Amino acid sequence: MASPAPAYAPLWLKVLVIVMGLLIVAGFVVIAAEIARRMSTPNAGRSPAATGFTERIALPAGARVVSVTAAGDRVVVHVETPGGPASAYIVDPRNGALLGTVEFAPGIGR
């Protein structure tokens, strides 16, 4: 009985496996370099303190800030006015810009 002939992979399959292996290694190198870059400059260009902005947002007379909450990439400032509606001011924390307000008028239900 004759022994089976050894199986050889075609040349194109060997080249394809080598190229895919190199792409995987290159991808890991890029990911590692990006992680190292972000760790060395954790909040570059994103921190309000780093940009040094000062923004004044006008509130109604007698209004007081009740709370400040982070919501995604925005900051929501809950403001109450005496005898008036409560409001939510939506602010961009990167530059202090007022993006919009939401007023909650008393007595309006669903």
HUURJO-V422389 format. One record per backbone hydrogen bond with DSSP energy under -0.5 kcal/mol. NH is the residue of the N-H (numbers start at 0). CO is the residue of the C=O. Records with the same first field share a line. If there is no record, write none. Layout:
# HUURJO-V422389
NH: CO, CO
This chain:
# HUURJO-V422389
7: 5
12: 9
13: 9
14: 10
15: 11
16: 12
17: 13
18: 14
19: 15
20: 16
21: 17
22: 18
23: 19
24: 20
25: 21
26: 22
27: 23
28: 24
29: 25
30: 26
31: 27
32: 28
33: 29
34: 30
35: 31
36: 32
37: 33
38: 34
39: 35
40: 36
41: 38
43: 40
45: 42
46: 42
50: 46
51: 47
52: 47
56: 54
57: 55
62: 59
63: 79
65: 63, 77
66: 77
68: 75
70: 73
73: 70
74: 90
75: 68
76: 74, 88
77: 66, 75
78: 76, 86
79: 63
83: 80
85: 103
86: 78
87: 101
88: 76
89: 87, 99
90: 74, 88
91: 96
92: 90
94: 91
95: 91
98: 89, 96
99: 89
101: 87
103: 85
104: 102
107: 104
108: 106
